[in-house]
Amino acid sequence: MERTSAQLNELEITYQYGVSLDSLGLDNSELVRSDFIFVFTFILKISRQTNSNPIFEYLIFYRYQKSQFIRPHLCSRYKYLTLSHLFRVKIQTLITSALIVSSLYLIWLNCARNLERRYASKYAVVTGATGGVGQEIVAEMLKTMHVIAVDRDEQLLTDLVLKHKSSKNLVLPFVFDFTNKLSTFGPKFDSFLRQYNVDKLDVGMCFSNAGIGEFKQFEASSFEAKARFMQVNFSSHLAISDYFCKLFLTRTHAKSALIVTSSLITGTCGRFFALYHTSKTMLSALAASLYSEYASKGIDVLAVHPSSIANTKFMKGEGMKTLDSFASKYISHIGNLWISVTPKQIVAQMLSRVGKLNQTFVGFATVLNAIQGALLGRNLNAFLWSKCTFLDKLFTKNQ
Ligand SMILES: NC(=O)c1ccc[n+]([C@@H]2O[C@H](COP(=O)([O-])OP(=O)(O)OC[C@H]3O[C@@H](n4cnc5c(N)ncnc54)[C@H](OP(=O)(O)O)[C@@H]3O)[C@@H](O)[C@H]2O)c1
């Protein structure tokens, strides 16, 4: 008498497991009726009877199934249920999809925006316009619109205007020192716009980029100096954000952009740069909060985090003149390390990421630093830095 496939399966199961379906209270018609239900009932029952783990039993069952002890018509269905098969499919699919999605995402991220179409802006405001990054922003923005260059030094602004006098767009100089009373920024800027006959609604982009560095022991400066530092490095951005968010909300005909220059240092708290870390962390937090509040109202807010930047005045600033000549020499070289990025790279990221992200990181060192900052957290980061006492000796060795 020829055996049915169900009877064959029953024989194989009995042979492999040493149990009959009868003893498990299963009917071999279930093998035919529903393979799926059968497998799970079978595994549950056998694990109960042998007092073992159902997952373990399932894996054994799968091994038998793979070695063809169980009929192919069963295998073809089970293979979609097996853990390892599912896992294998997932890994392959996951890797392939992740590669495709991340490549497409990177291409999209790096595509330059059509600024004219998105912002319909005739003027871009740039603070810190005579610095390394600022000059690059000015040069790039002049390709599509006029620039209002903000800086504390009138002579440097005049030089900047002359440098671009053959450009098809204008550089308008606005002298403002962010160590002055910040509440005067708005009224002074308003009268500046009136003086140059600029319609406020034509100002659709602002780069809040001015900033200074500080590398010294916390106790080495007076409270007044600390307050001044925080005013330039954070409150100036607050004043700019206050003015431009309000202005941009009135630009109902197009989107607007507020881009702030933060730093790699947000990912690390550490010895000698307490204030710089604090000011830039506040700035990045402000940008993220403003993004969440205003993205739906047509304002793109972006914080850009560069690592050390090549060829800017930053490292030669007053606050970077550290405690002895060895330290100064060391610090002045940071800007030209192989991990440094160029102002061009920073501006390219500003203009391609705006409206897509609210935080962006320029250079692999910044990306790594942001990851370690997130992984270690403030507790561990500060603990590790607290153990770096050798830095004190290094930076104060002549004292
Ligand atoms: N360089 C780096 O390694 C680095 C790394 C990460 C982030 N950043 C950030 O990148 C931004 C641009 O820096 P940068 O490298 O281009 O430095 P930079 O060449 O020194 O430029 C800084 C700009 O800020 C202006 N500024 C400073 N204090 C001011 C004040 N009180 N009022 C008005 N303007 C003031 C400077 O004006 P003057 O020209 O008149 O001095 C200059 O135009 C800063 O926010 C900085 O914190 C720099």
The ligand as an SDF file (V2000), in Angstrom:
LIG
                    3D

 48 52  0  0  0  0  0  0  0  0999 V2000
   38.4010   78.4820   13.7000 N   0  0  0  0  0  0  0  0  0  0  0  0
   38.0180   77.3910   14.2910 C   0  0  0  0  0  0  0  0  0  0  0  0
   38.8410   76.4830   14.5190 O   0  0  0  0  0  0  0  0  0  0  0  0
   36.5700   77.2050   14.6620 C   0  0  0  0  0  0  0  0  0  0  0  0
   36.1290   75.9290   14.9910 C   0  0  0  0  0  0  0  0  0  0  0  0
   34.7970   75.7310   15.2880 C   0  0  0  0  0  0  0  0  0  0  0  0
   33.9140   76.8020   15.2560 C   0  0  0  0  0  0  0  0  0  0  0  0
   34.3670   78.0380   14.9470 N   0  0  0  0  0  0  0  0  0  0  0  0
   33.3910   79.1400   14.9050 C   0  0  0  0  0  0  0  0  0  0  0  0
   33.3090   79.6270   13.5920 O   0  0  0  0  0  0  0  0  0  0  0  0
   32.8930   81.0000   13.5990 C   0  0  0  0  0  0  0  0  0  0  0  0
   33.7790   81.7700   12.6510 C   0  0  0  0  0  0  0  0  0  0  0  0
   35.1070   81.6790   13.1190 O   0  0  0  0  0  0  0  0  0  0  0  0
   36.3850   81.8860   12.2010 P   0  0  0  0  0  0  0  0  0  0  0  0
   37.1840   80.6470   12.2980 O   0  0  0  0  0  0  0  0  0  0  0  0
   36.0110   82.3970   10.8850 O   0  0  0  0  0  0  0  0  0  0  0  0
   37.1530   82.9670   13.0880 O   0  0  0  0  0  0  0  0  0  0  0  0
   37.6410   84.4420   12.7230 P   0  0  0  0  0  0  0  0  0  0  0  0
   38.3930   84.4410   11.4590 O   0  0  0  0  0  0  0  0  0  0  0  0
   38.3340   84.9270   13.9600 O   0  0  0  0  0  0  0  0  0  0  0  0
   36.2610   85.2170   12.5440 O   0  0  0  0  0  0  0  0  0  0  0  0
   35.4680   85.6050   13.6310 C   0  0  0  0  0  0  0  0  0  0  0  0
   34.5870   86.7630   13.2140 C   0  0  0  0  0  0  0  0  0  0  0  0
   33.7900   87.1660   14.3330 O   0  0  0  0  0  0  0  0  0  0  0  0
   33.9330   88.5730   14.4710 C   0  0  0  0  0  0  0  0  0  0  0  0
   33.7990   89.0430   15.8420 N   0  0  0  0  0  0  0  0  0  0  0  0
   34.5080   88.6500   16.9100 C   0  0  0  0  0  0  0  0  0  0  0  0
   34.1260   89.3350   17.9840 N   0  0  0  0  0  0  0  0  0  0  0  0
   33.1830   90.2080   17.5760 C   0  0  0  0  0  0  0  0  0  0  0  0
   32.4360   91.2070   18.2170 C   0  0  0  0  0  0  0  0  0  0  0  0
   32.5990   91.4940   19.5060 N   0  0  0  0  0  0  0  0  0  0  0  0
   31.5360   91.8990   17.5060 N   0  0  0  0  0  0  0  0  0  0  0  0
   31.3680   91.6700   16.1840 C   0  0  0  0  0  0  0  0  0  0  0  0
   32.0640   90.7390   15.5180 N   0  0  0  0  0  0  0  0  0  0  0  0
   32.9580   90.0320   16.2020 C   0  0  0  0  0  0  0  0  0  0  0  0
   35.3520   88.8440   14.0160 C   0  0  0  0  0  0  0  0  0  0  0  0
   35.5010   90.2120   13.7480 O   0  0  0  0  0  0  0  0  0  0  0  0
   36.9460   90.8560   13.4430 P   0  0  0  0  0  0  0  0  0  0  0  0
   37.2990   90.3890   12.0570 O   0  0  0  0  0  0  0  0  0  0  0  0
   36.7110   92.3030   13.5180 O   0  0  0  0  0  0  0  0  0  0  0  0
   37.8820   90.3350   14.4760 O   0  0  0  0  0  0  0  0  0  0  0  0
   35.4260   87.9520   12.8010 C   0  0  0  0  0  0  0  0  0  0  0  0
   34.8400   88.5760   11.6940 O   0  0  0  0  0  0  0  0  0  0  0  0
   32.9640   81.4490   15.0460 C   0  0  0  0  0  0  0  0  0  0  0  0
   31.6730   81.4800   15.5920 O   0  0  0  0  0  0  0  0  0  0  0  0
   33.7890   80.3450   15.7230 C   0  0  0  0  0  0  0  0  0  0  0  0
   33.4440   80.2150   17.0920 O   0  0  0  0  0  0  0  0  0  0  0  0
   35.6740   78.2620   14.6490 C   0  0  0  0  0  0  0  0  0  0  0  0
  1  2  1  0
  2  3  2  0
  2  4  1  0
  4  5  1  0
  4 48  2  0
  5  6  2  0
  6  7  1  0
  7  8  2  0
  8  9  1  0
  8 48  1  0
  9 10  1  0
  9 46  1  0
 10 11  1  0
 11 12  1  0
 11 44  1  0
 12 13  1  0
 13 14  1  0
 14 15  2  0
 14 16  1  0
 14 17  1  0
 17 18  1  0
 18 19  2  0
 18 20  1  0
 18 21  1  0
 21 22  1  0
 22 23  1  0
 23 24  1  0
 23 42  1  0
 24 25  1  0
 25 26  1  0
 25 36  1  0
 26 27  1  0
 26 35  1  0
 27 28  2  0
 28 29  1  0
 29 30  1  0
 29 35  2  0
 30 31  1  0
 30 32  2  0
 32 33  1  0
 33 34  2  0
 34 35  1  0
 36 37  1  0
 36 42  1  0
 37 38  1  0
 38 39  2  0
 38 40  1  0
 38 41  1  0
 42 43  1  0
 44 45  1  0
 44 46  1  0
 46 47  1  0
M  CHG  2   8   1  16  -1
M  END
$$$$
